[in-house]
Structure formats: structure tokens, C-alpha cells
Amino acid sequence: MIFVTGKLYWPETLPAPSLYPALTEDVKCDVLIIGGGEAGALVSYYLKQHDVDVILVDKRRVSGGSSSANTGLLQICNDKTLTACMHSFGEQKGVRFYELTRQAVDELEKISGQLDRSPDYIRRECLYYASEPADAESLRTEYQLLKKYGFPVMYFERADIEKRFSFSKEGAIYSKGDAEFNPYKFTNGVIAHSVKKGMRVYENTEVVHQKVQDGGLLVYTNSGRTIACRRAVFATGYEAQSMKRNANAVISSSYSIVTNQVEAFTGWPHGCLIWETARPYLYIRTCPEGRVIVGGLDEPLQKQDASSLNKRDQLLAKIQELFPQIPMRAEYYWGATFVGTHDGLPLFGEQEGYPHCLFTLGYGGNGTVYSTIGAQIISDLITKGSHADADLFAFDRRKYASATV
Ligand SMILES: Cc1cc2nc3c(=O)[nH]c(=O)nc-3n(C[C@H](O)[C@H](O)[C@H](O)COP(=O)(O)OP(=O)(O)OC[C@H]3O[C@@H](n4cnc5c(N)ncnc54)[C@H](O)[C@@H]3O)c2cc1C
């Protein structure tokens, strides 16, 4: 599977991350986490709250996968509107999903505050605008639903947008409670935090096979060394699709740029997050170093190398259209594999054919927030045997759904 290509920005913000050895001996633990991206890091965080004996392995360096390509927007509202969630899963489960995303954004703030190095978590307001005038009606319906269920939203008419921003749109939802952060610093920081609590980490260590043994698992790595464990958690991100393809997963390519440091964010109040109703959507944020991050232009899976220069120029043109008064050039750009789901929700829990294994696949544009929900569910499944929201994200959840996004 094509993964990440181009010139990444986040690794440059943390020039000396902690390094971990490769596995060179046979070892044992209670829970093995496979994958050192955000999802694996977050599972380790919650398991270490319960003092579980954990080993984490990654076939690359930790945070070397999708978590380094992530643009770091942390949103309550997401790819699947509350309206669509309620259509698909019913009122109670639809609203519950949105409550969970709100809690996860708060949870990420709490975790960020516990790390030795700040991952630049900053609360941001968010503008979700109508890409076309015809989208304003459904946007207003979405606003009314969000307001009804207590989410902190306002509706902006065209005049409200023109008064505040350098561009004009027919309408927009303006919300509070979202955030931004640096996903690379965060993932490295959470893993370092778990290491301080006794977790063992092995980089450049690939899991190639596992078999049931003694009521648990014996896991084989590429070096021939083994890990005996009671449970294994696959936090292998989009690469999980190479191991077992899920019918619900939709694989595509996504593109991002990071601009030069700009002098001022003129016509962009409070450096709020910005996204839109079009699908695929454009999404935009600022970052503490004074740069602008733009992502989008998703398309069916491509050889990203070939198209990322073209996409870089298109993304730059789109941001300049919104903010013509801010001179920008793309200093970093990348293309990355991206996986969403047909029904709009991530996938957490057990899969048939994998005894003693759990999966946390935070698929979707809000992958960090989803991975936070997933980590809490996986940790509870391991330490308590159940979690009240596990059914909503189960791999066989089709029995709960009545429609797709
Ligand atoms: C361009 C782009 C922009 C995005 N922007 C946002 C955003 O703004 N906000 C947001 O919330 N989400 C965003 N996402 C989604 C987000 O990046 C992902 O949901 C999240 O990073 C996934 O984390 P992960 O840990 O599941 O996967 P990864 O970070 O990919 O980690 C998986 C790890 O597993 C390892 N691995 C795989 N197989 C094995 C094996 N067999 N043995 C050992 N190790 C293995 C890999 O090396 C990798 O390090 C974006 C994604 C992309 C592509």
C-alpha cells in the first residue's frame, strides 16, 4: 500500500525524538501493541493507567506512519454530519457519537498537558462553510440539530462571514470546542510517557505472524524473535487493510501543504479551523510557528509521488483564493494514503479469525479523535471485559445501521 510521500513538516519540529532498540531476544508481556502511531500510543496511555505490562512494537520508527502526515485538526463535527449519523444509526447512537467526539477533544487536552514536551495543543473555534449556496439549507438543519443537543454552535449568514473573513460564503456553522495540535510531538510524547510508566518499546520490529499458545498468543517478528502475550492490539493504521481487507473501508489518497511563516493572519479571526460542505472537502488551520496548513483534494488511491506537485499547486491556489491578502508559498507538501469507511464511523474491537486480538482502526478525517475513543474502548475491553459504546464501532455493526453516508 502506498503510504506517505513528499516533504513532511512535523518531523522537522522535533529534530531529536527518543529512539528505541529493535527486538533482539524472546520476550513476554501481558498486552502487545502493534503499531506506534497515535492509535497505539493512546492505547498504551490508557493501559498504563491500569498498570498493565505492555510492549509496543513498530516496524518503522514510532510516529513514522500516517501520524506524521496528519494535519492535526481535532474536531467535534466530522466527515459524517450529526444529521447523517442520526439517519444511519438512530437518534440516540448518532448523538452519542458526537458526545464521544466532544469528550475525546477534551481528553486530548488533558493528555497533552501531562507530556514532558508540549504538543502545541491549542483550542480553536471552527468555521464550517457552505461550499455552494445550495448547501446552506442543509447546513442550517445541521446547525439546528447541533444546537438542540447542546453543542456550542452559532449560524453565520453571508453578512456575518463577510464582516469577519476576507471571503464570502452563503452561510456557515461557527462552533467552539475544537482544537489543533502537533500529532508527531503528541505521539512521541505519549509513547515516552508510557515508557516512563514501564512500557517496553521496540522499533524496526515487524510483526509477521501470530499463533494461539497457552491461552494467549505467540507473536513472531521479522527478526525471528518472539513475543508471548495474553492479548495483542493491532494499531497498524491503514496497513491493517493489507492484512485483512474490511468491506467497510474506503482507501484513497489525500494531499497537504504547509506554507511559509506569514506575517499576519489578516481576514482570518482567531486563526480558527476552516472546512467546508463539499466532499472531498478542503480543510485549513494555522500553526504556532505562523504557518498555514491546508489539506484535501482526496481522490481514489494514486501513486502520490506523481500527483503531489500538481496537488501542491492546487491547494496553494485554493488557500490564496480565500486569503489573497496573505502572501503564501508551499514550503512542505505531501501525499498520503487515507482510509475512511462507507458508513462514516471508525472500526474498533475484535475481528473473526483473530483470537486474543483487538483492533483499533481510527479511519476517517477525524482519525485522532476517533483513535482516542478507540483507545478507551480497547483499554476497557482488556481491563474490564466490556465498554458501553463498543457496539457502535464493532466490525459487525451493520446490524445497527440502516443507511450509509
Ligand atoms: C493527509 C492526512 C491528513 C490527516 N489529517 C488529520 C487531521 O487533521 N485530524 C485527524 O484527526 N486525523 C487526520 N488524519 C488521520 C490520522 O492521520 C490517522 O487517523 C491517524 O494518524 C492514524 O493513526 P494510527 O496510529 O492508526 O496509524 P499510523 O500513524 O499509520 O500508525 C500505524 C503504525 O503501525 C505500524 N505497523 C504497521 N504494520 C505493522 C506490523 N506488521 N508490525 C509492526 N508495526 C506495524 C506502522 O509502521 C505505523 O507506524 C489525516 C490523515 C492523512 C493521511
The ligand as an SDF file (V2000), in Angstrom:
LIG
                    3D

 53 58  0  0  0  0  0  0  0  0999 V2000
   -3.0320   13.5720    4.8710 C   0  0  0  0  0  0  0  0  0  0  0  0
   -3.7340   13.1900    6.1360 C   0  0  0  0  0  0  0  0  0  0  0  0
   -4.2150   14.1960    6.9640 C   0  0  0  0  0  0  0  0  0  0  0  0
   -4.8870   13.8570    8.1310 C   0  0  0  0  0  0  0  0  0  0  0  0
   -5.3260   14.8560    8.9290 N   0  0  0  0  0  0  0  0  0  0  0  0
   -5.9780   14.5670   10.0570 C   0  0  0  0  0  0  0  0  0  0  0  0
   -6.4230   15.6010   10.9180 C   0  0  0  0  0  0  0  0  0  0  0  0
   -6.2570   16.7980   10.6430 O   0  0  0  0  0  0  0  0  0  0  0  0
   -7.0470   15.2450   12.0680 N   0  0  0  0  0  0  0  0  0  0  0  0
   -7.2360   13.9420   12.4110 C   0  0  0  0  0  0  0  0  0  0  0  0
   -7.8100   13.6780   13.4680 O   0  0  0  0  0  0  0  0  0  0  0  0
   -6.8230   12.9330   11.6150 N   0  0  0  0  0  0  0  0  0  0  0  0
   -6.2040   13.2120   10.4500 C   0  0  0  0  0  0  0  0  0  0  0  0
   -5.7620   12.2070    9.6440 N   0  0  0  0  0  0  0  0  0  0  0  0
   -5.9700   10.8340   10.0640 C   0  0  0  0  0  0  0  0  0  0  0  0
   -4.8710   10.4300   11.0310 C   0  0  0  0  0  0  0  0  0  0  0  0
   -3.6140   10.6880   10.4810 O   0  0  0  0  0  0  0  0  0  0  0  0
   -4.9350    8.9730   11.3150 C   0  0  0  0  0  0  0  0  0  0  0  0
   -6.2260    8.5990   11.6570 O   0  0  0  0  0  0  0  0  0  0  0  0
   -4.0500    8.6140   12.4800 C   0  0  0  0  0  0  0  0  0  0  0  0
   -2.8080    9.2170   12.4100 O   0  0  0  0  0  0  0  0  0  0  0  0
   -3.8800    7.1410   12.4620 C   0  0  0  0  0  0  0  0  0  0  0  0
   -3.0190    6.7690   13.4440 O   0  0  0  0  0  0  0  0  0  0  0  0
   -2.6620    5.2460   13.5460 P   0  0  0  0  0  0  0  0  0  0  0  0
   -1.8330    5.1030   14.7450 O   0  0  0  0  0  0  0  0  0  0  0  0
   -3.8960    4.4420   13.4270 O   0  0  0  0  0  0  0  0  0  0  0  0
   -1.8550    4.9360   12.2250 O   0  0  0  0  0  0  0  0  0  0  0  0
   -0.3170    5.1990   11.8880 P   0  0  0  0  0  0  0  0  0  0  0  0
    0.1390    6.5060   12.3620 O   0  0  0  0  0  0  0  0  0  0  0  0
   -0.1470    4.9040   10.4360 O   0  0  0  0  0  0  0  0  0  0  0  0
    0.4350    4.0970   12.7480 O   0  0  0  0  0  0  0  0  0  0  0  0
    0.4050    2.7290   12.4350 C   0  0  0  0  0  0  0  0  0  0  0  0
    1.7710    2.1780   12.7330 C   0  0  0  0  0  0  0  0  0  0  0  0
    1.7400    0.7570   12.6300 O   0  0  0  0  0  0  0  0  0  0  0  0
    2.9980    0.3250   12.1430 C   0  0  0  0  0  0  0  0  0  0  0  0
    2.8170   -1.0340   11.6150 N   0  0  0  0  0  0  0  0  0  0  0  0
    2.0080   -1.4060   10.5800 C   0  0  0  0  0  0  0  0  0  0  0  0
    2.0770   -2.7430   10.4120 N   0  0  0  0  0  0  0  0  0  0  0  0
    2.9490   -3.2340   11.3380 C   0  0  0  0  0  0  0  0  0  0  0  0
    3.4350   -4.5310   11.6650 C   0  0  0  0  0  0  0  0  0  0  0  0
    3.0400   -5.6180   10.9900 N   0  0  0  0  0  0  0  0  0  0  0  0
    4.3300   -4.6560   12.6590 N   0  0  0  0  0  0  0  0  0  0  0  0
    4.7420   -3.5680   13.3600 C   0  0  0  0  0  0  0  0  0  0  0  0
    4.3060   -2.3150   13.0950 N   0  0  0  0  0  0  0  0  0  0  0  0
    3.4150   -2.1410   12.1030 C   0  0  0  0  0  0  0  0  0  0  0  0
    3.3740    1.3670   11.1200 C   0  0  0  0  0  0  0  0  0  0  0  0
    4.7550    1.4090   10.8740 O   0  0  0  0  0  0  0  0  0  0  0  0
    2.8340    2.6650   11.7500 C   0  0  0  0  0  0  0  0  0  0  0  0
    3.8160    3.3780   12.4630 O   0  0  0  0  0  0  0  0  0  0  0  0
   -5.0820   12.5030    8.4760 C   0  0  0  0  0  0  0  0  0  0  0  0
   -4.5760   11.5000    7.6470 C   0  0  0  0  0  0  0  0  0  0  0  0
   -3.9160   11.8330    6.4890 C   0  0  0  0  0  0  0  0  0  0  0  0
   -3.3930   10.7490    5.6270 C   0  0  0  0  0  0  0  0  0  0  0  0
  1  2  1  0
  2  3  1  0
  2 52  2  0
  3  4  2  0
  4  5  1  0
  4 50  1  0
  5  6  2  0
  6  7  1  0
  6 13  1  0
  7  8  2  0
  7  9  1  0
  9 10  1  0
 10 11  2  0
 10 12  1  0
 12 13  2  0
 13 14  1  0
 14 15  1  0
 14 50  1  0
 15 16  1  0
 16 17  1  0
 16 18  1  0
 18 19  1  0
 18 20  1  0
 20 21  1  0
 20 22  1  0
 22 23  1  0
 23 24  1  0
 24 25  2  0
 24 26  1  0
 24 27  1  0
 27 28  1  0
 28 29  2  0
 28 30  1  0
 28 31  1  0
 31 32  1  0
 32 33  1  0
 33 34  1  0
 33 48  1  0
 34 35  1  0
 35 36  1  0
 35 46  1  0
 36 37  1  0
 36 45  1  0
 37 38  2  0
 38 39  1  0
 39 40  1  0
 39 45  2  0
 40 41  1  0
 40 42  2  0
 42 43  1  0
 43 44  2  0
 44 45  1  0
 46 47  1  0
 46 48  1  0
 48 49  1  0
 50 51  2  0
 51 52  1  0
 52 53  1  0
M  END
$$$$
